[in-house]
């Protein structure tokens, strides 16, 4: 796919011709071989397209590449998903033999130049245009010309273009993906869960909807689907999805398969527990598998909170609108209604991700924006009001640090000029009235000097990418956290992602271990610190990007200790288990009962599954007149 350029190109406008299809009626083109192509509204990655303009007789004239050896009119659209977040945006239109591009107002069949700016094909409101480093070039059609297709920078001269596609999926039409509103408690008599699909526009007419429950076709024809098959089931994980076929008054056609909505039936919630991971990179189904892993390994219980620590998407750093309108709706179905907070990675829009945590309404600082701040406070009134499973996490506080600080750009090294002062303010305020909470600092970037810090995995080369993967000059931040832990006996964990393990797949440091931090990254200078807090990666949940290995962490309080377990999602593989003694035990008497009443009161809609309350994961619990014995297994 490496066909980029800024100096040379060949295959100019005279190599394009017009092909008139056999039939075009009501937005459907029928080719000579009988294959039908449907008019659509957008370009989508990995799909095939016909590009047409109207001639004077109202017929669809196809843009055809013709180099005297072959004539091709089927174009494949490919959107580059390179890992580098600071790279320019690229996409491609190519046939079997040609790659379609524009340069200096000429249309080219092949191009081999390189540019640092964006190079993208776009289709909006009937205009087809190419962006080259910020400059728009529109596709034109001249019926009388021997070279009918060309380019112009004048939007008024742009041709009236239509796109046609075929295959299992056409254009997207789903605005709101089906989601479980909450999880359900086994034996609670919860009603059948309801799943809803909302389309982008009221003008879209639904032709057919098929719903699937655990892979079996269940019902057709409705936007609001009540899944009676999922009522009164034992503990387990279930998946619901649908396929929507539709059209609009302009004869555009839509066919989209929804995301798979996770529905969880559980025995209860593990108190003061989280699952956390980083670097999902659009493999959202692995979130469901991580939740299923926890359910299997706790004998049927779910965590109190989910923490996503950045890089939810691939490719260059995403803009706010696309993150909110496209990617956030795709993530939500896989969470199964579990309370979730987010931290932004280098591929994410910090503003959008911060907004997701604020909208969760789980005690996030109202002033939290692109930089850092509290994104979850388990003892807050917000959790008491809005929380479902998170009402069982009232001893947990999550402090998020986005990859992009308030004064930094995603294109620059992340020095977090203002992060240290904001973190110090938070720790200072918390120390004034510290009640023994478990404070999790969830940051996309780490503090250690990558390649210098000893690790349990394979050694990487000296000083490998420390400014690319870590907070540069981070010794002061690490020392700041250390000082508060020592002075106030705070229970603090610093969890990071971003570097995709880099050979450090078992990386965890606890009290007494040595952390090596950069003090001057430009001069390759470091300093060592004997840790008083826990420092570890949270797990790299993707599998297709770099060295990420589908790992996630499950952390929970067990008596006087924190149990910190690293799992491989979707596998019985148990990576490691670490027991961390708690420094402060002030809140140990909290969460000592099993109760469903609080959560059920928060979920009094008769159409929604009833949610759980609390239980303690210690082997024996005495609850008024009831003893609950919970057995757990660890695969070590």
C-alpha positions as CSV (number, residue, x, y, z in Angstrom):
1,X,0.0,0.0,0.0
2,X,3.0,2.3,0.1
3,X,2.0,4.5,-2.9
4,X,2.7,8.0,-1.6
5,X,4.3,10.9,-3.4
6,X,5.3,14.6,-3.7
7,X,7.5,14.6,-6.8
8,X,6.3,12.3,-9.5
9,X,3.2,10.7,-10.9
10,X,1.9,9.0,-14.0
11,X,-1.3,7.8,-15.5
12,X,-3.0,11.2,-15.9
13,X,-6.5,12.2,-16.9
14,X,-6.5,10.8,-20.4
15,X,-6.3,7.3,-19.0
16,X,-9.8,7.6,-17.5
17,X,-12.9,6.7,-19.5
18,X,-16.7,6.4,-18.9
19,X,-18.6,3.1,-18.8
20,X,-22.4,3.2,-18.9
21,X,-23.9,0.3,-16.9
22,X,-26.7,-1.9,-18.2
23,X,-29.4,-0.8,-15.8
24,X,-29.8,1.9,-13.2
25,X,-33.1,2.1,-11.4
26,X,-34.2,3.4,-8.0
27,X,-30.6,3.6,-6.7
28,X,-29.7,0.1,-8.0
29,X,-27.1,-0.6,-10.7
30,X,-27.3,-3.9,-12.4
31,X,-24.2,-5.0,-14.2
32,X,-24.0,-7.1,-17.4
33,X,-23.3,-10.1,-15.2
34,X,-26.5,-9.5,-13.2
35,X,-24.7,-8.3,-10.1
36,X,-26.5,-5.5,-8.2
37,X,-24.9,-2.5,-6.6
38,X,-26.7,-0.2,-4.2
39,X,-26.4,3.6,-3.9
40,X,-24.8,4.5,-0.5
41,X,-23.9,7.6,1.4
42,X,-20.4,7.0,2.6
43,X,-17.0,5.4,2.1
44,X,-16.3,2.6,4.6
45,X,-13.0,0.8,5.1
46,X,-12.5,-2.5,3.3
47,X,-15.5,-2.2,0.9
48,X,-15.8,-2.0,-2.9
49,X,-17.4,0.9,-4.8
50,X,-18.6,2.1,-8.1
51,X,-18.1,5.8,-8.7
52,X,-20.6,7.4,-11.1
53,X,-21.6,10.7,-12.6
54,X,-24.9,11.6,-14.4
55,X,-24.7,12.2,-18.2
56,X,-27.2,14.4,-20.1
57,X,-29.5,11.4,-20.5
58,X,-29.7,10.9,-16.7
59,X,-27.7,7.7,-17.0
60,X,-25.0,6.7,-14.5
61,X,-21.6,6.9,-16.1
62,X,-18.9,5.0,-14.2
63,X,-15.4,6.2,-13.6
64,X,-13.2,3.7,-15.4
65,X,-9.5,3.3,-15.3
66,X,-8.2,2.4,-18.8
67,X,-4.5,2.1,-19.5
68,X,-4.9,0.2,-22.8
69,X,-4.2,-3.1,-21.0
70,X,-7.2,-3.2,-18.8
71,X,-10.4,-1.2,-18.0
72,X,-11.5,-1.4,-14.4
73,X,-14.4,0.4,-12.7
74,X,-14.5,-1.4,-9.3
75,X,-12.6,0.6,-6.6
76,X,-11.7,-0.7,-3.2
77,X,-11.5,1.7,-0.3
78,X,-8.8,1.2,2.3
79,X,-8.3,3.4,5.3
80,X,-4.8,3.3,6.8
81,X,-4.8,2.3,10.5
82,X,-1.1,2.7,11.2
83,X,-0.1,2.7,14.8
84,X,1.7,6.0,14.9
85,X,-0.7,8.5,16.4
86,X,1.1,11.5,15.0
87,X,1.0,10.3,11.4
88,X,-1.1,12.0,8.8
89,X,-4.4,10.6,7.7
90,X,-4.4,8.4,4.6
91,X,-6.8,6.4,2.7
92,X,-6.7,4.8,-0.8
93,X,-9.0,3.9,-3.7
94,X,-7.5,1.2,-5.9
95,X,-8.5,-1.4,-8.4
96,X,-6.8,-4.6,-9.4
97,X,-4.1,-2.7,-11.3
98,X,-4.4,0.9,-10.3
99,X,-4.3,3.3,-7.4
100,X,-6.5,6.5,-7.8
101,X,-5.0,9.8,-6.6
102,X,-4.9,13.5,-7.3
103,X,-2.0,15.9,-7.7
104,X,-1.9,19.5,-8.9
105,X,-5.5,19.3,-10.2
106,X,-4.8,16.2,-12.2
107,X,-6.4,12.8,-11.7
108,X,-3.8,10.0,-11.6
109,X,-4.0,6.2,-11.9
110,X,-0.8,5.6,-9.9
111,X,1.2,7.8,-7.6
112,X,4.4,7.1,-5.8
113,X,5.2,10.3,-3.9
114,X,5.4,10.9,-0.2
115,X,3.8,13.7,1.8
116,X,3.7,14.5,5.5
117,X,0.2,15.9,5.2
118,X,-3.2,14.2,5.0
119,X,-4.1,12.4,1.7
120,X,-7.7,11.2,1.8
121,X,-10.7,10.6,-0.5
122,X,-14.0,11.9,0.9
123,X,-17.6,11.8,-0.2
124,X,-20.0,14.4,1.2
125,X,-23.4,15.6,-0.2
126,X,-22.8,14.2,-3.7
127,X,-19.3,15.7,-4.1
128,X,-16.3,13.5,-4.3
129,X,-13.0,15.2,-3.4
130,X,-9.4,14.5,-2.5
131,X,-7.6,16.2,0.4
132,X,-3.8,16.6,-0.1
133,X,-2.2,18.3,2.8
134,X,-5.2,20.5,3.4
135,X,-6.0,21.3,-0.2
136,X,-9.3,20.0,-1.6
137,X,-9.5,18.8,-5.2
138,X,-13.0,17.8,-6.6
139,X,-13.8,15.2,-9.2
140,X,-15.3,16.6,-12.4
141,X,-17.1,15.1,-15.4
142,X,-17.3,16.6,-18.9
143,X,-19.5,14.6,-21.3
144,X,-18.0,16.2,-24.4
145,X,-14.4,15.7,-23.5
146,X,-12.3,12.9,-24.8
147,X,-11.0,12.7,-21.1
148,X,-14.4,13.0,-19.3
149,X,-13.1,12.7,-15.8
150,X,-10.8,15.2,-14.2
151,X,-10.2,17.5,-11.2
152,X,-10.8,21.1,-10.1
153,X,-10.3,23.1,-6.9
154,X,-13.6,24.9,-7.6
155,X,-16.4,23.3,-5.7
156,X,-19.0,24.8,-8.1
157,X,-17.6,22.8,-11.0
158,X,-17.6,19.5,-9.1
159,X,-19.6,16.6,-10.7
160,X,-22.7,15.2,-9.2
161,X,-21.3,12.0,-8.0
162,X,-23.0,8.8,-6.6
163,X,-21.4,5.9,-4.8
164,X,-22.6,2.3,-5.2
165,X,-21.5,-0.7,-3.1
166,X,-22.4,-4.3,-2.7
167,X,-21.7,-7.1,-0.2
168,X,-22.9,-8.1,3.3
169,X,-22.6,-4.6,4.6
170,X,-23.4,-1.3,2.8
171,X,-23.6,2.1,4.5
172,X,-24.0,2.5,8.2
173,X,-27.4,3.6,9.6
174,X,-27.1,2.8,13.3
175,X,-26.7,5.8,15.5
176,X,-27.3,4.1,18.9
177,X,-26.0,0.5,19.2
178,X,-27.9,-2.0,21.2
179,X,-26.7,-2.1,24.8
180,X,-27.6,-3.9,28.0
181,X,-28.6,-1.2,30.5
182,X,-27.3,-3.2,33.4
183,X,-26.3,-6.7,34.5
184,X,-28.7,-9.0,36.2
185,X,-28.6,-11.0,39.4
186,X,-29.2,-14.8,39.1
187,X,-32.5,-15.8,40.9
188,X,-33.6,-12.2,41.4
189,X,-36.6,-12.5,39.0
190,X,-35.3,-9.8,36.7
191,X,-37.5,-9.0,33.7
192,X,-36.4,-9.9,30.2
193,X,-33.8,-7.4,29.0
194,X,-34.6,-4.9,26.3
195,X,-32.2,-3.8,23.5
196,X,-32.8,-0.8,21.3
197,X,-31.4,0.4,18.0
198,X,-31.7,4.0,17.0
199,X,-31.0,5.1,13.4
200,X,-29.2,8.2,12.3
201,X,-32.2,9.9,10.7
202,X,-36.0,9.6,10.9
203,X,-36.1,9.7,7.1
204,X,-34.4,6.2,7.0
205,X,-37.1,3.6,6.3
206,X,-36.4,0.2,7.8
207,X,-36.8,-2.7,5.4
208,X,-35.8,-5.5,7.7
209,X,-34.2,-6.1,11.1
210,X,-33.0,-9.5,12.3
211,X,-32.1,-9.9,16.0
212,X,-29.7,-12.6,17.2
213,X,-29.3,-13.9,20.7
214,X,-26.2,-16.0,21.4
215,X,-25.9,-16.5,17.6
216,X,-29.4,-17.8,17.1
217,X,-31.9,-15.7,15.1
218,X,-34.5,-14.6,17.6
219,X,-36.9,-11.9,16.2
220,X,-37.3,-9.7,13.2
221,X,-38.9,-6.3,12.3
222,X,-38.6,-4.3,15.6
223,X,-36.2,-1.6,16.7
224,X,-36.9,-2.3,20.4
225,X,-36.3,-5.9,21.1
226,X,-37.2,-7.6,24.4
227,X,-35.2,-10.8,24.7
228,X,-37.4,-13.2,26.6
229,X,-34.9,-16.0,26.1
230,X,-32.5,-14.2,28.5
231,X,-34.9,-14.0,31.4
232,X,-34.4,-16.1,34.6
233,X,-31.1,-17.7,33.4
234,X,-28.2,-18.9,35.6
235,X,-25.0,-17.0,35.9
236,X,-23.3,-16.5,32.5
237,X,-22.4,-14.3,29.6
238,X,-24.7,-13.7,26.6
239,X,-24.5,-11.7,23.4
240,X,-27.2,-9.9,21.5
241,X,-26.9,-8.2,18.0
242,X,-28.9,-7.3,15.0
243,X,-28.7,-6.7,11.2
244,X,-30.5,-3.6,9.9
245,X,-31.5,-3.2,6.2
246,X,-33.0,0.2,5.2
247,X,-33.3,2.9,2.6
248,X,-34.2,6.6,2.4
249,X,-36.2,8.8,0.0
250,X,-33.2,9.5,-2.1
251,X,-32.8,5.8,-2.8
252,X,-29.7,5.3,-0.6
253,X,-29.4,1.9,0.8
254,X,-28.1,0.8,4.2
255,X,-27.1,-2.6,5.6
256,X,-25.2,-2.7,8.9
257,X,-24.5,-5.4,11.5
258,X,-24.6,-3.9,15.0
259,X,-22.0,-4.4,17.7
260,X,-22.5,-7.4,20.0
261,X,-24.2,-6.3,23.2
262,X,-22.9,-8.2,26.2
263,X,-25.6,-9.3,28.8
264,X,-24.3,-10.5,32.1
265,X,-26.1,-12.7,34.6
266,X,-24.1,-12.7,37.9
267,X,-24.3,-13.9,41.5
268,X,-23.0,-10.5,42.8
269,X,-20.2,-8.0,42.8
270,X,-16.7,-8.4,44.1
271,X,-16.3,-5.4,46.6
272,X,-13.6,-2.9,46.1
273,X,-12.4,-4.5,42.8
274,X,-11.6,-3.3,39.3
275,X,-10.7,-4.8,36.0
276,X,-8.3,-2.5,34.1
277,X,-6.5,-2.6,30.7
278,X,-5.0,-0.3,28.1
279,X,-4.4,-0.3,24.4
280,X,-7.7,-1.9,23.1
281,X,-7.1,-0.6,19.6
282,X,-10.6,-1.3,18.4
283,X,-10.7,-5.0,19.5
284,X,-13.6,-4.3,21.7
285,X,-14.8,-7.9,21.8
286,X,-11.8,-8.6,24.1
287,X,-13.5,-6.4,26.8
288,X,-16.4,-8.9,26.9
289,X,-13.9,-11.7,27.1
290,X,-12.1,-10.0,30.1
291,X,-15.4,-9.7,31.9
292,X,-16.2,-13.3,31.2
293,X,-12.7,-14.3,32.6
294,X,-13.5,-12.6,35.9
295,X,-16.9,-14.2,36.1
296,X,-15.3,-17.7,35.5
297,X,-12.5,-17.1,38.0
298,X,-14.6,-15.7,40.8
299,X,-17.3,-18.4,40.7
300,X,-19.8,-16.1,39.1
301,X,-19.1,-12.5,40.4
302,X,-18.3,-9.4,38.5
303,X,-15.9,-6.5,39.3
304,X,-17.0,-3.2,40.9
305,X,-15.6,-1.1,38.2
306,X,-14.0,-1.1,34.7
307,X,-11.1,1.2,34.0
308,X,-10.0,1.8,30.3
309,X,-6.6,3.3,30.3
310,X,-6.3,4.7,26.8
311,X,-5.8,3.9,23.1
312,X,-9.3,2.8,22.3
313,X,-8.8,3.3,18.6
314,X,-6.1,2.9,15.9
315,X,-4.5,5.4,13.6
316,X,-3.7,9.0,13.9
317,X,-5.0,10.8,17.0
318,X,-8.8,10.9,16.7
319,X,-10.8,14.1,16.6
320,X,-13.5,14.8,19.2
321,X,-16.6,14.4,17.0
322,X,-15.5,11.1,15.5
323,X,-14.5,9.8,19.0
324,X,-17.9,10.7,20.5
325,X,-20.1,9.9,17.6
326,X,-18.4,6.8,16.1
327,X,-16.1,5.0,18.5
328,X,-17.7,5.6,21.9
329,X,-21.0,4.0,20.8
330,X,-19.0,1.0,19.5
331,X,-17.3,0.4,22.8
332,X,-20.4,0.6,25.1
333,X,-22.1,-2.6,24.0
334,X,-19.2,-4.8,25.1
335,X,-19.2,-3.4,28.6
336,X,-22.5,-5.2,29.5
337,X,-23.9,-2.2,31.5
338,X,-21.0,-2.3,34.0
339,X,-19.9,1.1,35.4
340,X,-16.8,2.3,33.4
341,X,-14.4,5.2,33.5
342,X,-11.8,6.2,30.9
343,X,-8.3,7.7,30.4
344,X,-7.1,9.0,27.0
345,X,-4.2,7.5,25.2
346,X,-2.1,9.0,22.4
347,X,-4.6,7.8,19.7
348,X,-7.7,9.2,21.5
349,X,-9.2,12.6,21.8
350,X,-8.5,13.6,25.3
351,X,-11.5,16.0,25.4
352,X,-13.8,13.2,24.2
353,X,-12.5,10.6,26.6
354,X,-12.7,13.0,29.6
355,X,-16.3,13.7,28.6
356,X,-17.1,10.0,28.8
357,X,-15.8,9.8,32.4
358,X,-17.7,12.9,33.3
359,X,-20.9,11.6,31.7
360,X,-20.6,8.4,33.7
361,X,-21.5,10.4,36.8
362,X,-19.3,8.4,39.2
363,X,-17.7,11.1,41.1
364,X,-15.4,12.6,38.4
365,X,-14.1,16.1,39.1
366,X,-16.3,18.6,37.3
367,X,-13.2,20.5,36.3
368,X,-11.5,17.5,34.8
369,X,-10.9,18.1,31.1
370,X,-8.0,17.1,28.8
371,X,-5.4,16.9,31.6
372,X,-5.8,14.9,34.8
373,X,-8.1,14.6,37.8
374,X,-10.4,12.2,39.7
375,X,-12.5,10.2,37.4
376,X,-14.1,7.9,40.0
377,X,-14.8,8.4,43.7
378,X,-16.5,5.3,45.2
379,X,-17.6,7.1,48.3
380,X,-19.2,10.0,46.5
381,X,-22.9,10.9,46.4
382,X,-22.7,10.4,42.6
383,X,-21.9,6.7,42.9
384,X,-24.6,6.3,45.6
385,X,-27.1,7.8,43.1
386,X,-25.8,6.6,39.7
387,X,-23.7,3.5,40.4
388,X,-24.7,0.0,39.7
389,X,-21.9,-2.4,40.3
390,X,-19.7,0.5,41.5
391,X,-21.7,1.0,44.7
392,X,-19.6,-1.9,45.9
393,X,-16.4,0.1,45.3
394,X,-16.8,2.8,48.0
395,X,-13.2,2.3,49.1
396,X,-11.7,3.1,45.6
397,X,-10.6,6.4,44.0
398,X,-9.3,6.5,40.5
399,X,-7.2,9.5,39.4
400,X,-6.8,9.7,35.6
401,X,-3.9,11.2,33.7
402,X,-4.6,11.6,30.0
403,X,-1.7,11.2,27.5
404,X,-2.3,14.8,26.3
405,X,-1.8,17.3,29.1
406,X,-3.6,20.7,29.2
407,X,-0.6,22.5,27.7
408,X,0.8,19.8,25.4
409,X,0.0,18.7,21.9
410,X,-0.2,15.0,20.8
411,X,2.5,15.9,18.3
412,X,5.0,16.7,21.0
413,X,6.8,14.7,23.7
414,X,4.7,14.4,26.7
415,X,6.4,16.3,29.5
416,X,3.1,17.0,31.5
417,X,4.2,20.4,32.6
418,X,1.1,20.9,34.8
419,X,0.5,17.2,35.8
420,X,2.8,17.3,38.9
421,X,1.2,20.3,40.4
422,X,-2.3,19.0,39.9
423,X,-1.4,15.6,41.3
424,X,0.2,17.2,44.3
425,X,-2.9,19.3,45.0
426,X,-5.0,16.1,44.8
427,X,-2.7,14.1,47.2
428,X,-2.5,17.1,49.6
429,X,-6.3,17.4,49.8
430,X,-6.8,13.7,50.2
431,X,-4.2,13.5,52.9
432,X,-6.2,16.0,55.0
433,X,-9.0,13.5,55.4
434,X,-7.5,10.1,54.3
435,X,-9.8,7.2,55.3
436,X,-7.7,4.4,53.9
437,X,-9.1,4.4,50.3
438,X,-7.4,2.5,47.6
439,X,-6.1,5.2,45.2
440,X,-5.4,4.1,41.7
441,X,-3.5,6.5,39.5
442,X,-4.5,5.4,36.0
443,X,-2.1,7.0,33.4
444,X,-1.6,6.0,29.8
445,X,2.1,6.7,30.0
446,X,4.6,5.2,32.5
447,X,7.2,6.7,34.8
448,X,10.1,4.3,34.3
449,X,13.1,4.6,32.0
450,X,12.2,2.1,29.3
451,X,15.2,-0.1,28.4
452,X,17.0,0.9,31.6
453,X,14.5,-0.3,34.2
454,X,15.2,-4.0,35.0
455,X,12.2,-6.2,34.3
456,X,11.1,-9.8,34.7
457,X,10.7,-10.3,30.9
458,X,13.3,-10.2,28.2
459,X,15.7,-7.2,28.4
460,X,15.4,-4.4,25.8
461,X,18.2,-2.3,24.6
462,X,19.5,0.5,26.8
463,X,17.5,3.7,26.8
464,X,14.9,2.4,24.3
465,X,12.2,5.0,23.5
466,X,12.0,6.5,27.0
467,X,10.7,9.8,25.7
468,X,8.2,8.1,23.4
469,X,6.6,5.8,26.0
470,X,7.1,7.5,29.3
471,X,6.4,10.7,31.1
472,X,9.8,12.4,30.5
473,X,11.7,13.7,33.6
474,X,9.2,11.7,35.7
475,X,11.4,11.2,38.8
476,X,9.8,14.1,40.6
477,X,6.3,12.7,40.0
478,X,7.3,9.3,41.3
479,X,9.1,10.8,44.3
480,X,6.0,12.9,45.0
481,X,3.7,9.8,45.1
482,X,6.3,8.0,47.2
483,X,6.4,10.8,49.8
484,X,2.7,10.8,50.4
485,X,2.6,7.0,50.7
486,X,5.3,7.1,53.4
487,X,3.9,10.0,55.3
488,X,0.3,9.1,55.4
489,X,0.3,5.3,54.8
490,X,-1.7,5.8,51.6
491,X,-2.7,2.8,49.5
492,X,-1.6,3.9,46.0
493,X,-1.1,2.0,42.8
494,X,0.2,3.6,39.6
495,X,-1.0,1.7,36.6
496,X,0.1,2.5,33.0
497,X,-0.2,1.3,29.4
498,X,1.1,2.6,26.1
499,X,4.4,0.7,25.6
500,X,2.6,-2.6,24.7
501,X,4.8,-4.5,27.2
502,X,8.1,-4.0,25.1
503,X,9.1,-7.4,26.5
504,X,8.0,-6.6,30.0
505,X,4.9,-8.7,30.1
506,X,5.1,-9.5,33.8
507,X,6.2,-6.0,34.8
508,X,5.1,-5.2,38.4
509,X,7.1,-3.4,41.2
510,X,5.9,-3.3,44.8
511,X,7.1,-1.8,48.1
512,X,10.9,-2.1,48.4
513,X,11.5,-2.6,44.7
514,X,13.7,-0.1,42.8
515,X,12.1,2.2,40.2
516,X,14.5,3.9,37.7
517,X,13.0,7.2,36.4
518,X,14.3,9.7,33.9
519,X,15.5,13.0,35.4
520,X,16.7,14.5,32.2
521,X,15.5,12.6,29.2
522,X,17.4,14.7,26.7
523,X,20.6,13.9,28.5
524,X,19.7,10.2,29.2
525,X,20.0,10.9,32.9
526,X,18.1,8.7,35.5
527,X,17.7,8.4,39.2
528,X,16.5,5.5,41.4
529,X,13.8,5.4,43.9
530,X,12.9,2.7,46.5
531,X,9.2,2.3,46.0
532,X,6.6,2.6,48.7
533,X,3.7,2.3,46.2
534,X,2.8,-0.3,43.6
535,X,3.8,0.3,40.0
536,X,2.7,-1.9,37.1
537,X,1.2,-2.0,33.7
538,X,-2.5,-2.6,33.6
539,X,-2.4,-5.0,30.7
540,X,-2.4,-4.5,26.9
541,X,-5.7,-5.8,25.7
542,X,-5.2,-5.8,21.9
543,X,-3.4,-8.6,20.1
544,X,-2.8,-7.2,16.6
545,X,-0.8,-4.1,17.5
546,X,2.9,-4.4,18.4
547,X,3.6,-6.7,21.3
548,X,0.2,-6.3,23.0
549,X,-0.9,-9.7,24.3
550,X,-4.6,-9.5,25.3
551,X,-3.7,-9.1,29.0
552,X,-5.9,-7.3,31.6
553,X,-5.6,-6.9,35.3
554,X,-8.2,-7.9,38.0
555,X,-7.5,-6.2,41.3
556,X,-9.6,-6.7,44.5
557,X,-9.4,-6.3,48.2
558,X,-9.1,-9.5,50.2
559,X,-9.0,-8.9,53.9
560,X,-5.8,-7.0,54.7
561,X,-4.4,-7.4,51.2
562,X,-4.9,-6.4,47.6
563,X,-4.9,-9.3,45.2
564,X,-3.4,-8.2,41.8
565,X,-4.0,-10.8,39.1
566,X,-2.9,-10.5,35.4
567,X,-5.0,-12.6,33.0
568,X,-5.1,-13.3,29.3
569,X,-8.5,-12.4,27.9
570,X,-10.5,-15.2,26.4
571,X,-8.1,-17.8,27.7
572,X,-7.6,-19.9,30.9
573,X,-4.0,-18.7,30.9
574,X,-3.2,-17.2,34.3
575,X,-0.2,-14.9,33.8
576,X,0.7,-13.9,37.4
577,X,-0.7,-13.3,40.9
578,X,0.7,-10.7,43.3
579,X,-0.4,-10.1,46.9
580,X,0.0,-6.5,48.1
581,X,-0.4,-5.8,51.9
582,X,-2.6,-2.8,52.5
583,X,-0.9,0.1,54.4
584,X,-4.1,1.5,55.8
585,X,-7.0,-0.7,57.1
586,X,-9.4,2.1,58.2
587,X,-12.2,1.0,55.9
588,X,-12.0,-2.7,56.2
589,X,-15.4,-3.0,57.8
590,X,-17.1,-1.6,54.7
591,X,-18.8,-3.7,52.1
592,X,-19.3,-6.5,54.6
593,X,-22.8,-7.5,53.5
594,X,-24.5,-9.0,50.5
595,X,-27.3,-6.7,49.4
596,X,-29.3,-6.2,46.2
597,X,-31.7,-3.6,47.6
598,X,-29.6,-0.5,46.9
599,X,-28.9,-1.3,43.3
600,X,-32.4,-2.5,42.6
601,X,-33.7,0.8,43.8
602,X,-31.4,2.6,41.3
603,X,-32.9,0.5,38.6
604,X,-36.7,0.7,39.1
605,X,-37.6,0.7,35.4
606,X,-39.6,-2.5,34.9
607,X,-38.0,-3.1,31.5
608,X,-34.5,-3.1,32.9
609,X,-32.6,-6.0,34.5
610,X,-32.2,-5.6,38.3
611,X,-28.7,-5.0,39.4
612,X,-26.6,-6.4,42.2
613,X,-25.4,-5.1,45.5
614,X,-22.4,-6.2,47.5
615,X,-20.5,-9.1,48.8
616,X,-17.1,-9.8,50.3
617,X,-14.7,-12.1,48.6
618,X,-13.3,-13.5,51.8
619,X,-14.2,-17.2,52.3
620,X,-16.8,-16.7,55.1
621,X,-19.4,-14.0,55.5
622,X,-21.9,-13.6,58.3
623,X,-24.8,-11.4,57.2
624,X,-27.3,-11.0,60.0
625,X,-28.8,-14.5,59.9
626,X,-27.2,-15.7,56.7
627,X,-23.8,-17.3,56.2
628,X,-22.4,-17.1,52.6
629,X,-19.5,-19.3,51.7
630,X,-17.7,-18.3,48.6
631,X,-15.1,-20.6,47.1
632,X,-12.6,-19.3,44.6
633,X,-9.9,-20.8,42.4
634,X,-6.6,-19.2,41.3
635,X,-4.8,-20.7,38.3
636,X,-1.2,-20.0,39.3
